[in-house]
Amino acid sequence: MVDRKKPAHGFSDWAWQRATAIMMVIYSLLLAVRFVVDAPSVGFDGWHTWFAPMSFRAITLLFLWALIYHAWLGVKEILMDYVHNVGIRAKLQSLFGLVLVGDAIWAAYILWSLA
């Protein structure tokens, strides 16, 4: 008798990886266009003015969420493919997860301290 296991979350992870990549490309293009249009005012005061509106900070926070989730999915898949020892893989995933949570908190703090 064959023991068939239920498939993992491969397609879901793949779809989220593509969705977050598209979100990051759109944000990067918008930021590049804004950078070209406002090129003369790109100093600290210019950046501060860009990030002053709540809508721009919210979009940037969405970009950061996409970036962090994209990184998490990528590293998780790499570790699952190449680190066969479950204990080491769990420790590496935990370590990377903590780093990403720290990065998210730090980025949110920076974004909201601009007000």
Secondary structure, DSSP 8 states (H G I E B T S, - for coil): --------SHHHHHHHHHHHHHHHHHHHHHHHHHHHHTGGG-SHHHHHHHT-SHHHHHHHHHHHHHHHHHHHHHHHHHHHHH---HHHHHHHHHHHHHHHHHHHHHHHHHHHTT-
